[in-house]
Amino acid sequence: MKILIIGGHGTIGKKVVSRFRDTDEVVVAGRTKGDFLVDIANGSSIETLFQKSGAFDAIICIAGEAKWANFNELDEEDYYIGIRSKLMGQVNLVRIGQNYLNSLGSITLCTGVLADDPVIKTASAAMVNGGVHSFVQAVALEMENDIRINVVSSGMVADAYEKYKDYFPGHNPIPMEKVVNGYVRSVKGKGNGEVIRIYD
Amino acid sequence: MKILIIGGHGTIGKKVVSRFRDTDEVVVAGRTKGDFLVDIANGSSIETLFQKSGAFDAIICIAGEAKWANFNELDEEDYYIGIRSKLMGQVNLVRIGQNYLNSLGSITLCTGVLADDPVIKTASAAMVNGGVHSFVQAVALEMENDIRINVVSSGMVADAYEKYKDYFPGHNPIPMEKVVNGYVRSVKGKGNGEVIRIYD
């Protein structure tokens, strides 16, 4: 398979890239480095990426940001950081990327445990993750050309645990191999419209 | 209790208004009629509403829209109809309304079964409903002054069933009394951060 991994240099992304490189042809895209540059918060940047890259058998997105802050410190515009990036960035990736997927291809998006089990400071981050979960379930009913779509939602991953553990009291770090397996299951399995929850 | 019901003239809203009028002081707001006019998609309209109305013991929102269309007919801007109204309209209502709630007050938002069990044409509508579910769970962790927040998510309500049943094949109409009870449970109960699912 020819697989595009957006965010392939991130904490999770680099482990996913490493796994798929064992078995597949991997193309990496990122905001600042990679085989192609892309900012998913910008629809025309996504379009340009695919015009340059051509078609894939699978698209994986492990990118997108949202602002973390106390609820009373989040102003309206702060929410739109996550809306334009994590939420609509991934929606636009599906809208545009479906046209650059081979038949029987797949799209795999990325969220996190916040959608189901938030912590403080995540009113905005949880919101956009939850939006992606429902979007994936809805759009899976309408994908054409036998294209599947899923989303991997993992708990705090082991490789980021030291940095973020104070934000997630009592959460158990998720082994990177389990997180990576979520992406493998989405791409190589037959599931469609699934929220693949990797929680502990 | 003094209760503000936004969208109190809608299909669900008028039944909720009728129930609370038996026991409480109800103020109705709506986009085109009511004791006060408000467009929740407009933050300054929300602010103006509360400056005129003063404080409440409970705020109920049964308003907000999103565009329904086939996925391949939804352009990027179409998603922002729901983002500005159903999603950020309700977020802004919480941001602003919390300042006009008496201690021990509550906020009750409104979504629908699409968030969990979408049908075709709802890529945008499901998305914003799911975003509200996660937002409510997250923000409940940070509300001050003992203010609670919940969201009522109901299936296709009986009073709208004839109009919309073809969009919801096999869904069972939810008796209006059950839907209204969801709002009563949120306002008069002690639950916080709950997604009150009224499904069948």
Interface residues (C-beta under 8 A of the other chain):
Chain A: G43 N70 F71 N72 L74 E76 Y79 Y80 I83 L87 M88 V91 N92 R95 L114 A115 D116 D117 P118 V119 I120 T122 A123 A125 A126 M127 V128 N129 G130 G131 V132 H133 S134 F135 Q137 A138 V139 L141 E142 M143 E144
Chain B: G43 N70 F71 N72 L74 E76 Y79 Y80 I83 L87 M88 V91 N92 R95 L114 A115 D116 D117 P118 V119 I120 T122 A123 A125 A126 M127 V128 N129 G130 G131 V132 H133 S134 F135 Q137 A138 V139 L141 E142 M143 E144
